[in-house]
Amino acid sequence: IETFTLVFLAEWGDKSMLATVALGAAKSPLGVVVGGIAGHLVATILAVLGGSVLGNYVSEKNARLISGGLFILFAGLTLL
């Protein structure tokens, strides 16, 4: 339940959701549902596997520092 809630709230209203709405209006709703589920499934599998491998080499503290730095970098680049 915790993972579902976190992912649901994070995805609600983002670009991929808006793109899915647009695709659902223009294409087969069933195809859009299947494609959306498959895309999120693959992305989630890669994230979980990548995180478990990365966890063997990078401490949680360093992962937070790196991801925080990247977040700030991307925010700065977005402002340009």
All heavy atoms as TSV, in Angstrom:
chain	resi	resn	atom	element	x	y	z
A	1	ILE	N	N	0.829	-1.186	0.000
A	1	ILE	CA	C	0.000	0.000	0.000
A	1	ILE	C	C	0.873	1.249	0.000
A	1	ILE	O	O	0.566	2.195	-0.685
A	1	ILE	CB	C	-0.948	-0.024	1.234
A	1	ILE	CG1	C	-2.012	-1.078	1.051
A	1	ILE	CG2	C	-1.474	1.312	1.565
A	1	ILE	CD1	C	-3.357	-0.584	0.635
A	2	GLU	N	N	1.947	1.243	0.779
A	2	GLU	CA	C	2.828	2.413	0.864
A	2	GLU	C	C	3.461	2.720	-0.500
A	2	GLU	O	O	3.476	3.872	-0.940
A	2	GLU	CB	C	3.913	2.164	1.907
A	2	GLU	CG	C	4.854	3.337	2.087
A	2	GLU	CD	C	5.908	3.064	3.133
A	2	GLU	OE1	O	5.816	2.058	3.860
A	2	GLU	OE2	O	6.842	3.875	3.219
A	3	THR	N	N	3.956	1.691	-1.167
A	3	THR	CA	C	4.585	1.891	-2.478
A	3	THR	C	C	3.564	2.386	-3.495
A	3	THR	O	O	3.834	3.310	-4.257
A	3	THR	CB	C	5.234	0.586	-2.975
A	3	THR	OG1	O	6.178	0.145	-2.004
A	3	THR	CG2	C	5.928	0.790	-4.301
A	4	PHE	N	N	2.380	1.775	-3.496
A	4	PHE	CA	C	1.329	2.209	-4.420
A	4	PHE	C	C	0.997	3.676	-4.209
A	4	PHE	O	O	0.926	4.453	-5.157
A	4	PHE	CB	C	0.065	1.357	-4.243
A	4	PHE	CG	C	-1.108	1.897	-5.019
A	4	PHE	CD1	C	-1.232	1.626	-6.373
A	4	PHE	CD2	C	-2.059	2.706	-4.411
A	4	PHE	CE1	C	-2.301	2.143	-7.092
A	4	PHE	CE2	C	-3.115	3.226	-5.125
A	4	PHE	CZ	C	-3.248	2.936	-6.476
A	5	THR	N	N	0.804	4.069	-2.951
A	5	THR	CA	C	0.435	5.454	-2.642
A	5	THR	C	C	1.535	6.418	-3.072
A	5	THR	O	O	1.244	7.455	-3.686
A	5	THR	CB	C	0.162	5.605	-1.132
A	5	THR	OG1	O	-0.857	4.670	-0.763
A	5	THR	CG2	C	-0.285	6.998	-0.782
A	6	LEU	N	N	2.771	6.077	-2.780
A	6	LEU	CA	C	3.888	6.943	-3.153
A	6	LEU	C	C	3.973	7.117	-4.668
A	6	LEU	O	O	4.068	8.236	-5.179
A	6	LEU	CB	C	5.198	6.366	-2.613
A	6	LEU	CG	C	6.465	7.141	-2.965
A	6	LEU	CD1	C	6.443	8.512	-2.318
A	6	LEU	CD2	C	7.684	6.372	-2.528
A	7	VAL	N	N	3.897	6.016	-5.401
A	7	VAL	CA	C	3.991	6.088	-6.869
A	7	VAL	C	C	2.772	6.801	-7.445
A	7	VAL	O	O	2.901	7.649	-8.331
A	7	VAL	CB	C	4.155	4.678	-7.477
A	7	VAL	CG1	C	4.037	4.716	-8.985
A	7	VAL	CG2	C	5.492	4.083	-7.064
A	8	PHE	N	N	1.601	6.488	-6.943
A	8	PHE	CA	C	0.385	7.115	-7.452
A	8	PHE	C	C	0.432	8.631	-7.287
A	8	PHE	O	O	0.163	9.383	-8.229
A	8	PHE	CB	C	-0.850	6.548	-6.743
A	8	PHE	CG	C	-2.135	7.139	-7.230
A	8	PHE	CD1	C	-2.723	6.685	-8.397
A	8	PHE	CD2	C	-2.761	8.157	-6.524
A	8	PHE	CE1	C	-3.908	7.238	-8.861
A	8	PHE	CE2	C	-3.946	8.711	-6.966
A	8	PHE	CZ	C	-4.526	8.251	-8.142
A	9	LEU	N	N	0.788	9.087	-6.102
A	9	LEU	CA	C	0.833	10.526	-5.858
A	9	LEU	C	C	1.951	11.210	-6.644
A	9	LEU	O	O	1.794	12.342	-7.097
A	9	LEU	CB	C	0.973	10.804	-4.356
A	9	LEU	CG	C	-0.239	10.423	-3.508
A	9	LEU	CD1	C	0.059	10.636	-2.030
A	9	LEU	CD2	C	-1.478	11.196	-3.930
A	10	ALA	N	N	3.071	10.515	-6.816
A	10	ALA	CA	C	4.184	11.098	-7.572
A	10	ALA	C	C	3.839	11.218	-9.056
A	10	ALA	O	O	4.267	12.158	-9.726
A	10	ALA	CB	C	5.441	10.250	-7.387
A	11	GLU	N	N	3.077	10.271	-9.569
A	11	GLU	CA	C	2.747	10.264	-10.995
A	11	GLU	C	C	1.534	11.110	-11.343
A	11	GLU	O	O	1.352	11.486	-12.495
A	11	GLU	CB	C	2.502	8.822	-11.472
A	11	GLU	CG	C	3.741	7.954	-11.439
A	11	GLU	CD	C	4.810	8.411	-12.421
A	11	GLU	OE1	O	4.473	8.922	-13.506
A	11	GLU	OE2	O	5.988	8.269	-12.099
A	12	TRP	N	N	0.695	11.396	-10.354
A	12	TRP	CA	C	-0.543	12.115	-10.627
A	12	TRP	C	C	-0.248	13.521	-11.162
A	12	TRP	O	O	0.409	14.315	-10.519
A	12	TRP	CB	C	-1.373	12.216	-9.343
A	12	TRP	CG	C	-2.727	12.786	-9.606
A	12	TRP	CD1	C	-3.104	14.075	-9.383
A	12	TRP	CD2	C	-3.862	12.121	-10.148
A	12	TRP	NE1	N	-4.400	14.251	-9.748
A	12	TRP	CE2	C	-4.894	13.065	-10.230
A	12	TRP	CE3	C	-4.093	10.831	-10.583
A	12	TRP	CZ2	C	-6.152	12.736	-10.731
A	12	TRP	CZ3	C	-5.342	10.516	-11.073
A	12	TRP	CH2	C	-6.350	11.460	-11.138
A	13	GLY	N	N	-0.710	13.803	-12.359
A	13	GLY	CA	C	-0.581	15.125	-12.944
A	13	GLY	C	C	0.758	15.428	-13.589
A	13	GLY	O	O	0.994	16.547	-14.025
A	14	ASP	N	N	1.658	14.444	-13.699
A	14	ASP	CA	C	2.943	14.719	-14.337
A	14	ASP	C	C	2.813	14.604	-15.858
A	14	ASP	O	O	1.745	14.328	-16.395
A	14	ASP	CB	C	4.056	13.821	-13.783
A	14	ASP	CG	C	3.944	12.376	-14.243
A	14	ASP	OD1	O	2.903	12.000	-14.798
A	14	ASP	OD2	O	4.908	11.624	-14.046
A	15	LYS	N	N	3.910	14.844	-16.550
A	15	LYS	CA	C	3.881	14.854	-18.018
A	15	LYS	C	C	3.443	13.526	-18.614
A	15	LYS	O	O	2.731	13.503	-19.606
A	15	LYS	CB	C	5.264	15.228	-18.569
A	15	LYS	CG	C	5.652	16.658	-18.348
A	15	LYS	CD	C	7.002	16.912	-18.997
A	15	LYS	CE	C	7.738	17.991	-18.262
A	15	LYS	NZ	N	9.093	18.173	-18.785
A	16	SER	N	N	3.878	12.420	-18.015
A	16	SER	CA	C	3.498	11.119	-18.579
A	16	SER	C	C	1.996	10.884	-18.438
A	16	SER	O	O	1.372	10.293	-19.325
A	16	SER	CB	C	4.292	9.981	-17.932
A	16	SER	OG	O	3.996	9.873	-16.564
A	17	MET	N	N	1.399	11.373	-17.372
A	17	MET	CA	C	-0.053	11.220	-17.222
A	17	MET	C	C	-0.783	12.064	-18.269
A	17	MET	O	O	-1.742	11.606	-18.886
A	17	MET	CB	C	-0.499	11.619	-15.831
A	17	MET	CG	C	-1.983	11.455	-15.634
A	17	MET	SD	S	-2.452	12.019	-14.012
A	17	MET	CE	C	-4.203	11.826	-14.128
A	18	LEU	N	N	-0.318	13.282	-18.469
A	18	LEU	CA	C	-0.957	14.146	-19.471
A	18	LEU	C	C	-0.796	13.570	-20.877
A	18	LEU	O	O	-1.720	13.622	-21.687
A	18	LEU	CB	C	-0.373	15.556	-19.381
A	18	LEU	CG	C	-0.606	16.269	-18.049
A	18	LEU	CD1	C	0.096	17.618	-18.034
A	18	LEU	CD2	C	-2.088	16.429	-17.765
A	19	ALA	N	N	0.362	12.982	-21.153
A	19	ALA	CA	C	0.573	12.343	-22.451
A	19	ALA	C	C	-0.346	11.133	-22.609
A	19	ALA	O	O	-0.890	10.888	-23.691
A	19	ALA	CB	C	2.034	11.920	-22.598
A	20	THR	N	N	-0.552	10.402	-21.535
A	20	THR	CA	C	-1.447	9.244	-21.575
A	20	THR	C	C	-2.887	9.685	-21.810
A	20	THR	O	O	-3.625	9.041	-22.563
A	20	THR	CB	C	-1.335	8.439	-20.266
A	20	THR	OG1	O	0.038	8.085	-20.059
A	20	THR	CG2	C	-2.159	7.188	-20.311
A	21	VAL	N	N	-3.289	10.782	-21.206
A	21	VAL	CA	C	-4.631	11.319	-21.438
A	21	VAL	C	C	-4.792	11.685	-22.910
A	21	VAL	O	O	-5.798	11.353	-23.544
A	21	VAL	CB	C	-4.898	12.539	-20.532
A	21	VAL	CG1	C	-6.155	13.270	-20.956
A	21	VAL	CG2	C	-4.981	12.114	-19.080
A	22	ALA	N	N	-3.793	12.358	-23.466
A	22	ALA	CA	C	-3.859	12.749	-24.874
A	22	ALA	C	C	-3.891	11.526	-25.789
A	22	ALA	O	O	-4.662	11.478	-26.755
A	22	ALA	CB	C	-2.667	13.636	-25.223
A	23	LEU	N	N	-3.066	10.539	-25.486
A	23	LEU	CA	C	-3.080	9.315	-26.288
A	23	LEU	C	C	-4.411	8.582	-26.165
A	23	LEU	O	O	-4.924	8.053	-27.155
A	23	LEU	CB	C	-1.948	8.380	-25.852
A	23	LEU	CG	C	-0.564	8.711	-26.381
A	23	LEU	CD1	C	0.473	7.826	-25.700
A	23	LEU	CD2	C	-0.512	8.515	-27.883
A	24	GLY	N	N	-4.974	8.550	-24.967
A	24	GLY	CA	C	-6.265	7.896	-24.764
A	24	GLY	C	C	-7.379	8.557	-25.551
A	24	GLY	O	O	-8.318	7.893	-25.989
A	25	ALA	N	N	-7.268	9.864	-25.752
A	25	ALA	CA	C	-8.276	10.581	-26.530
A	25	ALA	C	C	-8.120	10.332	-28.026
A	25	ALA	O	O	-9.093	10.352	-28.767
A	25	ALA	CB	C	-8.183	12.074	-26.238
A	26	ALA	N	N	-6.886	10.080	-28.460
A	26	ALA	CA	C	-6.623	9.960	-29.893
A	26	ALA	C	C	-6.501	8.513	-30.388
A	26	ALA	O	O	-6.683	8.255	-31.570
A	26	ALA	CB	C	-5.336	10.712	-30.239
A	27	LYS	N	N	-6.182	7.597	-29.502
A	27	LYS	CA	C	-5.916	6.212	-29.903
A	27	LYS	C	C	-6.828	5.254	-29.143
A	27	LYS	O	O	-7.662	5.672	-28.356
A	27	LYS	CB	C	-4.442	5.840	-29.619
A	27	LYS	CG	C	-3.425	6.742	-30.271
A	27	LYS	CD	C	-3.359	6.484	-31.745
A	27	LYS	CE	C	-2.275	7.362	-32.369
A	27	LYS	NZ	N	-2.188	7.214	-33.781
A	28	SER	N	N	-6.616	3.974	-29.347
A	28	SER	CA	C	-7.382	2.938	-28.663
A	28	SER	C	C	-7.111	2.979	-27.158
A	28	SER	O	O	-5.959	2.833	-26.740
A	28	SER	CB	C	-6.991	1.568	-29.211
A	28	SER	OG	O	-7.375	0.542	-28.324
A	29	PRO	N	N	-8.150	3.159	-26.353
A	29	PRO	CA	C	-7.940	3.194	-24.897
A	29	PRO	C	C	-7.280	1.919	-24.365
A	29	PRO	O	O	-6.415	2.000	-23.496
A	29	PRO	CB	C	-9.344	3.368	-24.326
A	29	PRO	CG	C	-10.103	4.038	-25.413
A	29	PRO	CD	C	-9.532	3.479	-26.690
A	30	LEU	N	N	-7.657	0.771	-24.882
A	30	LEU	CA	C	-7.058	-0.475	-24.428
A	30	LEU	C	C	-5.566	-0.505	-24.750
A	30	LEU	O	O	-4.749	-0.892	-23.919
A	30	LEU	CB	C	-7.755	-1.692	-25.044
A	30	LEU	CG	C	-7.197	-3.048	-24.638
A	30	LEU	CD1	C	-7.307	-3.256	-23.138
A	30	LEU	CD2	C	-7.895	-4.161	-25.397
A	31	GLY	N	N	-5.201	-0.079	-25.945
A	31	GLY	CA	C	-3.790	-0.026	-26.324
A	31	GLY	C	C	-3.003	0.931	-25.450
A	31	GLY	O	O	-1.859	0.659	-25.075
A	32	VAL	N	N	-3.620	2.052	-25.108
A	32	VAL	CA	C	-2.949	3.033	-24.246
A	32	VAL	C	C	-2.764	2.465	-22.839
A	32	VAL	O	O	-1.699	2.621	-22.232
A	32	VAL	CB	C	-3.745	4.357	-24.204
A	32	VAL	CG1	C	-3.152	5.324	-23.194
A	32	VAL	CG2	C	-3.775	4.998	-25.592
A	33	VAL	N	N	-3.768	1.771	-22.324
A	33	VAL	CA	C	-3.657	1.161	-20.989
A	33	VAL	C	C	-2.544	0.118	-20.981
A	33	VAL	O	O	-1.679	0.116	-20.089
A	33	VAL	CB	C	-4.999	0.526	-20.556
A	33	VAL	CG1	C	-4.818	-0.371	-19.339
A	33	VAL	CG2	C	-6.028	1.601	-20.269
A	34	VAL	N	N	-2.555	-0.770	-21.977
A	34	VAL	CA	C	-1.534	-1.825	-22.039
A	34	VAL	C	C	-0.144	-1.211	-22.196
A	34	VAL	O	O	0.805	-1.598	-21.513
A	34	VAL	CB	C	-1.840	-2.824	-23.176
A	34	VAL	CG1	C	-0.682	-3.782	-23.391
A	34	VAL	CG2	C	-3.113	-3.590	-22.877
A	35	GLY	N	N	-0.011	-0.236	-23.078
A	35	GLY	CA	C	1.279	0.419	-23.282
A	35	GLY	C	C	1.750	1.167	-22.053
A	35	GLY	O	O	2.930	1.122	-21.693
A	36	GLY	N	N	0.838	1.863	-21.376
A	36	GLY	CA	C	1.197	2.592	-20.160
A	36	GLY	C	C	1.641	1.657	-19.047
A	36	GLY	O	O	2.642	1.911	-18.366
A	37	ILE	N	N	0.916	0.569	-18.868
A	37	ILE	CA	C	1.288	-0.403	-17.836
A	37	ILE	C	C	2.631	-1.043	-18.161
A	37	ILE	O	O	3.497	-1.172	-17.288
A	37	ILE	CB	C	0.192	-1.471	-17.673
A	37	ILE	CG1	C	-1.053	-0.853	-17.035
A	37	ILE	CG2	C	0.684	-2.652	-16.848
A	37	ILE	CD1	C	-2.273	-1.747	-17.030
A	38	ALA	N	N	2.820	-1.425	-19.427
A	38	ALA	CA	C	4.090	-2.055	-19.824
A	38	ALA	C	C	5.262	-1.090	-19.637
A	38	ALA	O	O	6.321	-1.477	-19.140
A	38	ALA	CB	C	4.013	-2.523	-21.272
A	39	GLY	N	N	5.078	0.165	-20.014
A	39	GLY	CA	C	6.146	1.150	-19.862
A	39	GLY	C	C	6.517	1.375	-18.408
A	39	GLY	O	O	7.699	1.422	-18.056
A	40	HIS	N	N	5.515	1.525	-17.549
A	40	HIS	CA	C	5.799	1.716	-16.127
A	40	HIS	C	C	6.391	0.459	-15.498
A	40	HIS	O	O	7.250	0.552	-14.618
A	40	HIS	CB	C	4.535	2.132	-15.375
A	40	HIS	CG	C	4.259	3.591	-15.458
A	40	HIS	ND1	N	3.584	4.156	-16.491
A	40	HIS	CD2	C	4.603	4.606	-14.633
A	40	HIS	CE1	C	3.509	5.458	-16.308
A	40	HIS	NE2	N	4.130	5.759	-15.182
A	41	LEU	N	N	5.956	-0.706	-15.967
A	41	LEU	CA	C	6.508	-1.958	-15.449
A	41	LEU	C	C	7.995	-2.065	-15.740
A	41	LEU	O	O	8.797	-2.347	-14.844
A	41	LEU	CB	C	5.767	-3.152	-16.051
A	41	LEU	CG	C	6.290	-4.531	-15.658
A	41	LEU	CD1	C	6.019	-4.793	-14.187
A	41	LEU	CD2	C	5.659	-5.599	-16.517
A	42	VAL	N	N	8.376	-1.787	-16.975
A	42	VAL	CA	C	9.792	-1.868	-17.355
A	42	VAL	C	C	10.612	-0.827	-16.585
A	42	VAL	O	O	11.680	-1.136	-16.056
A	42	VAL	CB	C	9.961	-1.694	-18.882
A	42	VAL	CG1	C	11.426	-1.549	-19.259
A	42	VAL	CG2	C	9.341	-2.877	-19.623
A	43	ALA	N	N	10.102	0.395	-16.501
A	43	ALA	CA	C	10.827	1.448	-15.780
A	43	ALA	C	C	10.989	1.092	-14.297
A	43	ALA	O	O	12.059	1.309	-13.714
A	43	ALA	CB	C	10.090	2.781	-15.917
A	44	THR	N	N	9.953	0.516	-13.693
A	44	THR	CA	C	10.022	0.138	-12.288
A	44	THR	C	C	11.002	-1.004	-12.070
A	44	THR	O	O	11.793	-0.986	-11.118
A	44	THR	CB	C	8.621	-0.241	-11.764
A	44	THR	OG1	O	7.762	0.889	-11.916
A	44	THR	CG2	C	8.670	-0.663	-10.313
A	45	ILE	N	N	10.967	-2.002	-12.948
A	45	ILE	CA	C	11.908	-3.122	-12.830
A	45	ILE	C	C	13.345	-2.625	-12.925
A	45	ILE	O	O	14.202	-3.006	-12.119
A	45	ILE	CB	C	11.620	-4.199	-13.899
A	45	ILE	CG1	C	10.322	-4.936	-13.551
A	45	ILE	CG2	C	12.775	-5.187	-14.020
A	45	ILE	CD1	C	9.822	-5.852	-14.645
A	46	LEU	N	N	13.613	-1.755	-13.899
A	46	LEU	CA	C	14.970	-1.210	-14.036
A	46	LEU	C	C	15.375	-0.407	-12.806
A	46	LEU	O	O	16.522	-0.499	-12.345
A	46	LEU	CB	C	15.069	-0.350	-15.290
A	46	LEU	CG	C	14.995	-1.096	-16.618
A	46	LEU	CD1	C	14.943	-0.107	-17.783
A	46	LEU	CD2	C	16.155	-2.054	-16.775
A	47	ALA	N	N	14.453	0.367	-12.253
A	47	ALA	CA	C	14.766	1.171	-11.064
A	47	ALA	C	C	15.053	0.283	-9.852
A	47	ALA	O	O	16.018	0.522	-9.115
A	47	ALA	CB	C	13.603	2.122	-10.758
A	48	VAL	N	N	14.253	-0.754	-9.661
A	48	VAL	CA	C	14.453	-1.638	-8.510
A	48	VAL	C	C	15.758	-2.419	-8.651
A	48	VAL	O	O	16.553	-2.504	-7.707
A	48	VAL	CB	C	13.256	-2.598	-8.348
A	48	VAL	CG1	C	13.554	-3.689	-7.336
A	48	VAL	CG2	C	12.008	-1.824	-7.950
A	49	LEU	N	N	15.990	-2.985	-9.825
A	49	LEU	CA	C	17.233	-3.735	-10.037
A	49	LEU	C	C	18.452	-2.821	-9.940
A	49	LEU	O	O	19.456	-3.172	-9.315
A	49	LEU	CB	C	17.206	-4.447	-11.391
A	49	LEU	CG	C	16.191	-5.585	-11.521
A	49	LEU	CD1	C	16.195	-6.140	-12.941
A	49	LEU	CD2	C	16.454	-6.677	-10.515
A	50	GLY	N	N	18.364	-1.649	-10.563
A	50	GLY	CA	C	19.473	-0.702	-10.493
A	50	GLY	C	C	19.741	-0.245	-9.074
A	50	GLY	O	O	20.890	-0.134	-8.649
A	51	GLY	N	N	18.675	-0.001	-8.311
A	51	GLY	CA	C	18.838	0.413	-6.924
A	51	GLY	C	C	19.457	-0.670	-6.057
A	51	GLY	O	O	20.288	-0.386	-5.198
A	52	SER	N	N	19.070	-1.921	-6.311
A	52	SER	CA	C	19.641	-2.998	-5.498
A	52	SER	C	C	21.119	-3.217	-5.824
A	52	SER	O	O	21.918	-3.501	-4.937
A	52	SER	CB	C	18.853	-4.292	-5.688
A	52	SER	OG	O	18.980	-4.779	-6.995
A	53	VAL	N	N	21.489	-3.071	-7.087
A	53	VAL	CA	C	22.905	-3.197	-7.462
A	53	VAL	C	C	23.688	-1.998	-6.934
A	53	VAL	O	O	24.761	-2.146	-6.357
A	53	VAL	CB	C	23.064	-3.317	-8.993
A	53	VAL	CG1	C	24.516	-3.186	-9.405
A	53	VAL	CG2	C	22.488	-4.643	-9.479
A	54	LEU	N	N	23.147	-0.800	-7.107
A	54	LEU	CA	C	23.823	0.413	-6.659
A	54	LEU	C	C	24.015	0.407	-5.142
A	54	LEU	O	O	25.034	0.880	-4.641
A	54	LEU	CB	C	23.010	1.638	-7.081
A	54	LEU	CG	C	23.643	2.999	-6.890
A	54	LEU	CD1	C	24.901	3.119	-7.749
A	54	LEU	CD2	C	22.668	4.089	-7.253
A	55	GLY	N	N	23.050	-0.168	-4.431
A	55	GLY	CA	C	23.142	-0.243	-2.977
A	55	GLY	C	C	24.336	-1.039	-2.479
A	55	GLY	O	O	24.790	-0.859	-1.351
A	56	ASN	N	N	24.863	-1.915	-3.326
A	56	ASN	CA	C	26.049	-2.690	-2.948
A	56	ASN	C	C	27.336	-1.876	-3.052
A	56	ASN	O	O	28.350	-2.254	-2.478
A	56	ASN	CB	C	26.180	-3.932	-3.829
A	56	ASN	CG	C	25.050	-4.912	-3.598
A	56	ASN	OD1	O	24.554	-5.040	-2.487
A	56	ASN	ND2	N	24.640	-5.589	-4.646
A	57	TYR	N	N	27.309	-0.787	-3.797
A	57	TYR	CA	C	28.520	-0.019	-4.072
A	57	TYR	C	C	28.513	1.393	-3.502
A	57	TYR	O	O	29.570	1.990	-3.310
A	57	TYR	CB	C	28.756	0.069	-5.582
A	57	TYR	CG	C	28.907	-1.282	-6.229
A	57	TYR	CD1	C	27.868	-1.846	-6.941
A	57	TYR	CD2	C	30.086	-2.002	-6.083
A	57	TYR	CE1	C	28.000	-3.107	-7.525
A	57	TYR	CE2	C	30.226	-3.260	-6.659
A	57	TYR	CZ	C	29.183	-3.798	-7.366
A	57	TYR	OH	O	29.310	-5.040	-7.934
A	58	VAL	N	N	27.336	1.956	-3.253
A	58	VAL	CA	C	27.228	3.331	-2.782
A	58	VAL	C	C	26.418	3.331	-1.489
A	58	VAL	O	O	25.348	2.722	-1.425
A	58	VAL	CB	C	26.536	4.222	-3.843
A	58	VAL	CG1	C	26.398	5.642	-3.348
A	58	VAL	CG2	C	27.291	4.183	-5.160
A	59	SER	N	N	26.910	4.021	-0.470
A	59	SER	CA	C	26.169	4.096	0.786
A	59	SER	C	C	24.901	4.931	0.593
A	59	SER	O	O	24.806	5.749	-0.329
A	59	SER	CB	C	27.036	4.722	1.885
A	59	SER	OG	O	27.225	6.103	1.634
A	60	GLU	N	N	23.951	4.737	1.477
A	60	GLU	CA	C	22.695	5.480	1.387
A	60	GLU	C	C	22.942	6.982	1.528
A	60	GLU	O	O	22.328	7.790	0.834
A	60	GLU	CB	C	21.728	4.999	2.460
A	60	GLU	CG	C	20.344	5.593	2.332
A	60	GLU	CD	C	19.360	5.025	3.322
A	60	GLU	OE1	O	19.606	3.942	3.868
A	60	GLU	OE2	O	18.330	5.685	3.543
A	61	LYS	N	N	23.867	7.352	2.396
A	61	LYS	CA	C	24.185	8.772	2.584
A	61	LYS	C	C	24.730	9.371	1.289
A	61	LYS	O	O	24.304	10.448	0.869
A	61	LYS	CB	C	25.211	8.934	3.711
A	61	LYS	CG	C	25.615	10.371	3.960
A	61	LYS	CD	C	26.663	10.475	5.040
A	61	LYS	CE	C	27.103	11.925	5.189
A	61	LYS	NZ	N	28.177	12.064	6.168
A	62	ASN	N	N	25.675	8.687	0.648
A	62	ASN	CA	C	26.241	9.197	-0.600
A	62	ASN	C	C	25.208	9.218	-1.721
A	62	ASN	O	O	25.199	10.137	-2.548
A	62	ASN	CB	C	27.457	8.373	-1.016
A	62	ASN	CG	C	28.657	8.669	-0.161
A	62	ASN	OD1	O	28.760	9.720	0.461
A	62	ASN	ND2	N	29.585	7.727	-0.094
A	63	ALA	N	N	24.316	8.232	-1.741
A	63	ALA	CA	C	23.254	8.218	-2.753
A	63	ALA	C	C	22.347	9.427	-2.587
A	63	ALA	O	O	21.945	10.054	-3.576
A	63	ALA	CB	C	22.452	6.930	-2.661
A	64	ARG	N	N	22.037	9.781	-1.339
A	64	ARG	CA	C	21.215	10.969	-1.086
A	64	ARG	C	C	21.938	12.238	-1.506
A	64	ARG	O	O	21.330	13.143	-2.091
A	64	ARG	CB	C	20.853	11.046	0.389
A	64	ARG	CG	C	19.821	10.054	0.808
A	64	ARG	CD	C	19.484	10.219	2.260
A	64	ARG	NE	N	18.540	9.198	2.672
A	64	ARG	CZ	C	18.151	9.034	3.903
A	64	ARG	NH1	N	18.626	9.805	4.864
A	64	ARG	NH2	N	17.296	8.094	4.213
A	65	LEU	N	N	23.234	12.336	-1.208
A	65	LEU	CA	C	24.000	13.523	-1.595
A	65	LEU	C	C	24.072	13.656	-3.117
A	65	LEU	O	O	23.892	14.747	-3.669
A	65	LEU	CB	C	25.411	13.461	-1.004
A	65	LEU	CG	C	25.508	13.659	0.510
A	65	LEU	CD1	C	26.932	13.373	0.996
A	65	LEU	CD2	C	25.097	15.074	0.879
A	66	ILE	N	N	24.335	12.550	-3.786
A	66	ILE	CA	C	24.431	12.573	-5.248
A	66	ILE	C	C	23.085	12.931	-5.866
A	66	ILE	O	O	22.998	13.797	-6.747
A	66	ILE	CB	C	24.937	11.215	-5.778
A	66	ILE	CG1	C	26.389	10.991	-5.367
A	66	ILE	CG2	C	24.784	11.124	-7.295
A	66	ILE	CD1	C	26.893	9.572	-5.570
A	67	SER	N	N	22.014	12.284	-5.413
A	67	SER	CA	C	20.702	12.568	-5.995
A	67	SER	C	C	20.249	13.993	-5.671
A	67	SER	O	O	19.639	14.660	-6.508
A	67	SER	CB	C	19.662	11.546	-5.547
A	67	SER	OG	O	19.612	11.440	-4.160
A	68	GLY	N	N	20.560	14.490	-4.485
A	68	GLY	CA	C	20.241	15.878	-4.152
A	68	GLY	C	C	20.995	16.858	-5.031
A	68	GLY	O	O	20.435	17.841	-5.511
A	69	GLY	N	N	22.284	16.575	-5.254
A	69	GLY	CA	C	23.081	17.427	-6.145
A	69	GLY	C	C	22.559	17.413	-7.571
A	69	GLY	O	O	22.469	18.459	-8.227
A	70	LEU	N	N	22.181	16.225	-8.050
A	70	LEU	CA	C	21.620	16.133	-9.406
A	70	LEU	C	C	20.290	16.865	-9.502
A	70	LEU	O	O	20.003	17.520	-10.512
A	70	LEU	CB	C	21.449	14.666	-9.812
A	70	LEU	CG	C	22.731	13.915	-10.122
A	70	LEU	CD1	C	22.441	12.432	-10.325
A	70	LEU	CD2	C	23.412	14.493	-11.356
A	71	PHE	N	N	19.477	16.774	-8.459
A	71	PHE	CA	C	18.197	17.476	-8.447
A	71	PHE	C	C	18.415	18.979	-8.575
A	71	PHE	O	O	17.752	19.651	-9.368
A	71	PHE	CB	C	17.443	17.150	-7.158
A	71	PHE	CG	C	16.074	17.758	-7.084
A	71	PHE	CD1	C	14.998	17.143	-7.674
A	71	PHE	CD2	C	15.879	18.952	-6.412
A	71	PHE	CE1	C	13.728	17.710	-7.608
A	71	PHE	CE2	C	14.623	19.530	-6.338
A	71	PHE	CZ	C	13.546	18.898	-6.941
A	72	ILE	N	N	19.355	19.510	-7.794
A	72	ILE	CA	C	19.653	20.944	-7.853
A	72	ILE	C	C	20.226	21.322	-9.216
A	72	ILE	O	O	19.866	22.352	-9.786
A	72	ILE	CB	C	20.602	21.338	-6.702
A	72	ILE	CG1	C	19.855	21.220	-5.369
A	72	ILE	CG2	C	21.162	22.738	-6.887
A	72	ILE	CD1	C	20.725	21.348	-4.148
A	73	LEU	N	N	21.103	20.479	-9.761
A	73	LEU	CA	C	21.673	20.739	-11.083
A	73	LEU	C	C	20.588	20.793	-12.146
A	73	LEU	O	O	20.529	21.745	-12.949
A	73	LEU	CB	C	22.694	19.645	-11.436
A	73	LEU	CG	C	23.246	19.695	-12.860
A	73	LEU	CD1	C	24.144	20.929	-13.039
A	73	LEU	CD2	C	24.013	18.428	-13.173
A	74	PHE	N	N	19.687	19.808	-12.162
A	74	PHE	CA	C	18.627	19.788	-13.168
A	74	PHE	C	C	17.658	20.953	-12.973
A	74	PHE	O	O	17.150	21.504	-13.953
A	74	PHE	CB	C	17.870	18.456	-13.135
A	74	PHE	CG	C	18.703	17.297	-13.610
A	74	PHE	CD1	C	18.603	16.067	-12.998
A	74	PHE	CD2	C	19.579	17.427	-14.672
A	74	PHE	CE1	C	19.368	14.991	-13.416
A	74	PHE	CE2	C	20.349	16.355	-15.111
A	74	PHE	CZ	C	20.232	15.143	-14.484
A	75	ALA	N	N	17.404	21.333	-11.725
A	75	ALA	CA	C	16.537	22.498	-11.481
A	75	ALA	C	C	17.193	23.761	-12.045
A	75	ALA	O	O	16.524	24.584	-12.679
A	75	ALA	CB	C	16.284	22.654	-9.981
A	76	GLY	N	N	18.498	23.905	-11.825
A	76	GLY	CA	C	19.208	25.057	-12.374
A	76	GLY	C	C	19.201	25.068	-13.897
A	76	GLY	O	O	19.002	26.111	-14.520
A	77	LEU	N	N	19.407	23.915	-14.499
A	77	LEU	CA	C	19.380	23.830	-15.966
A	77	LEU	C	C	17.997	24.127	-16.524
A	77	LEU	O	O	17.878	24.686	-17.622
A	77	LEU	CB	C	19.856	22.445	-16.428
A	77	LEU	CG	C	21.332	22.136	-16.169
A	77	LEU	CD1	C	21.647	20.680	-16.518
A	77	LEU	CD2	C	22.222	23.076	-16.968
A	78	THR	N	N	16.974	23.775	-15.776
A	78	THR	CA	C	15.609	24.047	-16.223
A	78	THR	C	C	15.348	25.549	-16.251
A	78	THR	O	O	14.612	26.045	-17.106
A	78	THR	CB	C	14.596	23.354	-15.286
A	78	THR	OG1	O	14.849	21.959	-15.304
A	78	THR	CG2	C	13.166	23.610	-15.713
A	79	LEU	N	N	15.972	26.272	-15.340
A	79	LEU	CA	C	15.764	27.723	-15.283
A	79	LEU	C	C	16.443	28.456	-16.438
A	79	LEU	O	O	16.069	29.589	-16.746
A	79	LEU	CB	C	16.273	28.277	-13.952
A	79	LEU	CG	C	15.485	27.833	-12.720
A	79	LEU	CD1	C	16.189	28.313	-11.449
A	79	LEU	CD2	C	14.049	28.344	-12.770
A	80	LEU	N	N	17.406	27.826	-17.055
A	80	LEU	CA	C	18.121	28.485	-18.154
A	80	LEU	C	C	17.325	28.553	-19.413
A	80	LEU	O	O	16.566	27.849	-19.834
A	80	LEU	CB	C	19.448	27.764	-18.432
A	80	LEU	CG	C	20.448	27.796	-17.275
A	80	LEU	CD1	C	21.682	26.991	-17.650
A	80	LEU	CD2	C	20.839	29.216	-16.948
